[in-house]
Every structure is written in C-alpha cells, then in structure tokens.
C-alpha cells in the first residue's frame, strides 16, 4: 500500500525561483513541484501539496500562523501518513517547538524543512532537504508504524527533534544545531535512525489533541553586564505580562546585587512566572551550583533545565494558555512534555 504525504508550503527560500531576466527571486507555483523536483516521481508514495496564500515570510510568523498549521494538520490527519512543512529558516525552530506543544498524542511524522538557497538555483540545498524529508515522513518500521512520529526539523543530512533546535548559522548549509540532544537520524547513503531517542506514543490509537489557546504575554529578559534597574523595570512592569524567560549566564547565574534580586522577588510575588534558561549554546541550568542560582531559586524562579530559548518561549505560551494558576503553569514548565528537556 502506498503511503501518503501532505507537503505544505508556507513560504521561505526553498520555494523561490530566480527570474531568468531580472535574476530576482520570486515564489513559483507549488502545484508544479514535480517539474522543479522530478525526483519526487520516483517515490513509492503519493504526495499531495498545499500552499499557503499569501505565503508567509518566516520573519513574520506569529502564533495565529501556528494555529492555522495545526488546524490544517488536524483536518488532514486521518488522510495522510505524514506531513512535510516547508518553512523559512529564521523562525523554523520557534514553529517546530510550538507545534510540538500544541499536539498531544501525535502518532505521525511532522517534518519541517527549508533551504539556504532557492530550489531553482543550481547549488541549492533545497532538493536534498525536501527529498530526504519526504523519505523520513513516509518511513515505517517493521511493524508498519511511522519511524519518527514527532515534530522534527530535517536539514543538511540530519534529523533533529524540533523543540531542541536553534538556528545557528545564517550562511552555511548546516543552519541548525541541537546542542543538548543527539540527532534522531543521520542521513548518508542510508538513513540511520536512533530509535532509542525517538519518542513513540504509549497509545498509538489515542486521538490527536490540538491545543490552540496560546497566551503570548511573555517577555525575554536577557541579562548582561551593565544592565540597569530601568531596563529590568521596563520589562517586569509591562501591563498584562504573565511570564518571563530569564536568559542567565552559565549554569543559571545572574547578578547578586540587592536591587536585581529584589526586583525578581517582587515580580514572582506579583504572580509572574519566571523561567531560567542559559544563554550558553549547550549545557543546562543548575540553580543549586552557585550562590546566585540558589538566590534566584529561593525567590521562586524555576529552572528551564537544558531548554532552548525557542522551546522555553513557546512552552510558556502553551502553559499560560492552559491555566490561570501560576502553580499549574510552573508544573507544566518543569515537566518534560515533548522531549524538550533532559530530566
């Protein structure tokens, strides 16, 4: 039986084509994808396409776009064995993270990919990314079940858990890194899946649940040497603010100055949820390691462990959307919901 894939083009570099006269980049008609990538005809699976209209530049991605995407997948969930989403690279990690939290009981692959060069250009990385993403989305194990029933990002020969990624490089073909979680698959002559890392459903037949209530009253507060009380006050006292992702030094450290600690303490006492993540590309927050981390923990700041900022922000959107109780939100944030943290 042929497997079926829904290929969704949302926008981004991969779907661009160079005008032969002006050399300007413009989107091509995605219904003609088989003309651009004739290799797709060789797949033993049926590929249907859906194109967003208008297309979304990934720099313009907002939560309502995630809601549209999750609705599209939910509507088509029973009709297809897997989904491939073509997306601009700039906010792909945010989208992959958000989708992972918005889906519960996901039992089919949702693979995001894109490219650094348009698919119509001679040296494009887009063709390989697209072809391998479709192969991964249609791959089944010996039991006939999907090989990778997760929200993933495939890019430049590596398959990553989506909510563990960060866009790392704006110029190289290897645009993404997943510093705190090994890749789910390496793609060479063969695709080598690491089934010990891939998350499989406890109940394959549980109905897909989609959570679309996202509360975006969240700010990122990045600590830096020389940060002033005025900067802290401007962020922590914003009207309607419910959550703060605090980007700290090293393993979760921040200034020990009384004015700083008092402001964080006051924010927590006012009901703000403050989630501590590290500015480092790799490693985790350990709030028991140093006195500054201990001080934050005592004031009610919670650990983001080894979460990326992208996952921390979107997880907070999700958690705040589920409850008005700070305690319930904190419980969700400190739980490993979709493999986004290592605890």
C-alpha positions in Angstrom: 0.0 0.0 0.0 1.4 3.4 -1.0 2.0 5.8 1.9 0.6 9.3 1.5 2.3 12.6 2.4 0.9 16.1 2.6 3.5 18.6 1.5 2.7 22.0 2.9 4.5 25.1 1.5 4.2 28.1 3.9 6.8 30.3 2.4 10.6 30.7 2.7 13.6 30.5 0.5 13.1 26.9 -0.6 10.1 27.8 -2.8 11.7 30.6 -4.6 12.9 30.6 -8.2 15.2 33.1 -10.0 13.7 35.1 -12.8 16.0 34.5 -15.7 15.7 38.1 -16.9 15.8 40.1 -13.7 17.5 37.5 -11.5 15.1 38.5 -8.8 13.7 35.7 -6.5 10.0 35.0 -6.7 7.8 32.2 -5.5 6.9 29.5 -8.0 3.6 27.8 -8.3 4.0 25.0 -5.8 1.5 22.8 -7.7 4.3 22.4 -10.2 6.7 21.0 -7.6 7.1 17.8 -9.7 8.5 19.9 -12.5 11.1 21.5 -10.2 11.9 18.3 -8.4 11.2 15.4 -10.8 13.0 13.0 -8.4 9.8 13.1 -6.3 8.1 10.9 -9.0 10.4 8.1 -8.0 9.0 7.9 -4.5 6.7 5.0 -3.8 4.3 7.3 -2.0 1.5 9.7 -3.0 2.4 13.3 -2.4 -0.3 16.0 -2.3 0.6 19.7 -1.9 -1.0 22.6 -0.1 0.3 26.1 -0.4 -0.4 29.0 1.9 -1.9 32.0 0.2 -0.5 34.5 0.8 2.9 33.0 1.6 4.4 33.8 5.0 7.9 35.1 5.3 9.3 33.3 8.3 10.2 36.7 9.9 6.5 37.4 10.0 5.5 34.2 11.7 3.0 34.8 14.6 1.1 32.4 16.8 -2.0 32.6 14.6 0.1 31.0 11.8 0.8 28.1 14.2 -2.9 27.8 14.8 -3.6 27.7 11.1 -0.9 25.0 10.6 -2.2 22.8 13.5 -5.7 23.1 12.2 -4.6 22.1 8.7 -2.8 19.0 10.0 -5.7 18.1 12.3 -8.2 18.3 9.4 -6.0 16.1 7.2 -4.6 13.9 10.0 -6.6 10.7 9.1 -5.9 11.1 5.3 -2.1 11.1 5.4 0.7 9.1 6.9 3.0 12.0 7.3 3.4 15.8 6.9 6.3 17.8 5.5 6.2 21.5 6.1 8.4 23.9 4.0 9.2 26.9 6.1 11.7 29.8 6.2 14.7 29.1 8.4 14.7 32.2 10.5 11.8 31.1 12.8 11.7 27.4 12.0 12.9 26.4 15.5 10.1 28.5 17.1 7.5 26.9 14.8 8.8 23.4 15.4 8.8 24.0 19.2 5.3 25.5 19.2 3.8 22.7 17.2 5.4 20.0 19.5 3.5 21.5 22.4 0.3 22.2 20.6 0.0 18.5 19.5 -0.7 15.8 22.1 -0.8 12.1 21.2 0.9 12.8 17.9 1.5 9.4 16.1 2.6 10.6 12.7 5.7 12.5 11.5 5.6 16.3 11.1 8.9 17.2 9.4 9.8 20.8 8.9 12.5 21.7 6.3 13.6 24.5 4.1 16.8 25.7 2.5 19.5 28.3 2.4 19.4 28.6 -1.4 16.2 28.6 -3.5 15.2 25.2 -5.0 15.6 26.6 -8.5 19.2 27.5 -8.1 22.0 25.2 -9.4 23.7 24.7 -6.0 20.5 24.5 -3.9 20.4 22.5 -0.7 16.6 22.6 -1.1 16.2 19.4 -3.2 18.1 17.1 -0.9 16.4 18.6 2.2 13.0 18.1 0.5 13.6 14.6 -0.8 15.0 13.3 2.5 12.2 14.9 4.5 9.6 13.1 2.4 11.5 9.9 2.7 11.6 10.3 6.5 8.0 11.3 6.8 7.0 8.2 4.8 9.3 5.8 6.6 7.8 2.9 8.5 9.3 0.4 10.9 8.9 -3.4 10.6 5.6 -3.1 12.4 4.3 -0.7 9.8 4.2 2.2 12.3 5.8 5.6 11.4 9.5 5.6 12.1 9.6 9.1 13.6 6.2 10.2 15.0 7.4 13.5 16.2 7.7 17.2 15.2 11.1 17.3 13.7 13.4 19.5 11.6 15.4 17.9 8.8 18.3 19.9 7.5 21.6 19.1 5.8 21.7 15.3 6.4 20.5 15.5 10.0 17.1 14.9 11.6 16.6 16.9 14.8 13.9 16.9 17.5 12.2 20.2 16.5 12.0 21.6 20.0 15.7 21.1 20.6 16.9 23.2 17.7 18.3 26.6 17.3 19.2 28.4 14.0 22.9 28.6 14.4 24.3 29.8 11.1 22.9 32.2 8.6 25.3 31.3 5.8 26.3 27.6 6.0 24.1 24.9 4.6 24.1 23.4 8.1 21.9 26.1 9.6 20.7 24.3 12.7 22.2 22.9 15.8 20.7 20.7 18.6 23.4 21.1 21.3 21.7 19.3 24.1 20.0 16.4 22.3 21.7 14.0 19.8 20.2 13.8 16.3 17.3 11.4 15.7 18.7 10.3 12.4 21.8 10.7 10.3 21.4 10.7 6.6 24.1 9.4 4.4 23.9 6.5 1.9 21.5 5.0 4.3 19.2 6.8 6.9 20.3 5.7 10.3 17.6 6.2 12.8 18.3 6.2 16.6 15.2 4.5 17.8 16.4 4.8 21.4 16.0 8.6 21.2 12.8 8.8 19.1 9.7 9.3 21.2 6.9 6.8 20.4 3.3 7.0 21.6 2.2 5.0 24.6 -1.1 4.5 22.8 -0.9 4.7 19.0 -4.6 4.8 18.8 -5.2 7.7 21.2 -6.9 10.6 19.3 -4.8 13.6 18.4 -5.4 16.6 20.6 -4.6 20.1 19.5 -4.1 22.9 22.0 -4.6 26.3 20.3 -5.0 28.6 23.3 -1.7 30.4 23.5 -1.0 33.2 25.9 1.7 35.4 24.5 2.0 37.8 27.4 5.6 36.7 27.7 8.9 38.6 27.6 12.6 37.5 27.3 14.9 39.2 29.7 18.5 38.7 28.7 21.0 39.5 31.5 24.2 41.3 30.5 27.0 43.1 32.4 25.9 46.7 32.9 22.1 46.0 32.8 20.3 48.8 34.7 17.4 48.8 37.0 15.5 50.8 34.5 15.8 48.1 31.9 14.6 45.4 34.4 11.7 47.6 35.5 10.6 48.4 31.9 10.3 44.6 31.2 9.0 43.3 34.5 6.3 46.0 34.9 4.8 45.7 31.4 1.0 45.7 31.6 -0.5 42.2 31.2 2.8 40.4 31.5 2.4 36.9 32.9 5.7 35.1 32.1 9.4 35.9 31.7 12.1 33.8 30.2 15.2 34.9 32.0 18.3 34.3 30.0 21.1 34.0 32.5 24.8 33.4 32.5 26.4 29.9 32.6 24.5 27.4 34.6 21.8 29.8 35.6 23.6 32.7 37.3 22.6 36.3 37.5 23.8 39.5 39.3 23.7 39.2 43.1 23.1 42.9 43.6 20.2 43.6 46.0 18.4 45.8 43.5 18.3 42.9 41.0 17.3 40.1 43.4 14.6 42.3 44.9 13.1 43.1 41.5 12.9 39.4 40.6 11.5 38.6 44.0 8.8 41.2 43.6 7.9 40.0 40.2 7.4 36.4 41.4 5.4 37.6 44.4 3.1 39.5 41.9 2.4 36.2 40.2 4.8 36.4 37.3 6.2 33.1 36.2 10.0 33.4 35.8 11.7 30.6 33.8 15.5 30.4 34.0 17.4 29.3 30.8 21.1 29.7 30.0 22.5 32.0 27.3 25.0 29.3 26.5 24.5 27.3 23.3 25.0 24.0 25.2 24.6 22.9 28.8 21.9 23.3 31.3 20.7 25.5 34.2 21.6 24.1 37.6 20.3 26.5 40.2 22.0 24.7 43.0 25.5 25.0 41.6 26.3 28.6 42.6 25.1 31.1 45.2 23.5 33.4 42.5 21.4 30.5 41.2 20.4 29.5 44.7 19.2 33.0 45.4 17.0 33.0 42.3 15.6 29.6 43.2 14.8 30.9 46.7 12.8 33.8 45.3 10.7 31.4 43.2 12.4 31.4 39.8 12.0 28.0 38.2 14.6 26.1 36.1 14.3 25.6 32.4 17.0 22.9 32.6 18.6 22.4 29.2 15.8 24.0 27.2 16.5 26.3 24.2 15.1 29.8 24.4 12.8 28.9 21.4 11.3 26.0 23.3 11.1 27.9 26.6 9.1 30.8 25.0 6.7 28.6 23.1 6.2 26.2 26.0 5.3 29.2 28.2 2.8 30.4 25.6 1.3 26.9 25.8 1.4 26.6 29.6 -0.1 30.0 30.2 -2.8 29.2 27.7 -3.8 26.1 29.7 -4.3 27.7 33.2 -4.6 30.9 35.2 -2.9 29.2 38.1 0.8 30.1 38.4 1.4 26.8 40.2 -0.2 24.8 37.4 1.8 26.7 34.8 5.0 26.1 36.8 4.2 22.4 37.0 3.8 22.2 33.2 7.0 24.2 32.6 9.0 21.8 34.8 7.6 18.7 33.2 9.2 17.0 30.2 6.2 17.2 27.9 7.5 16.5 24.4 11.2 15.6 24.9 12.2 19.3 25.1 14.3 19.0 28.3 16.5 16.3 29.7 15.3 15.4 33.2 
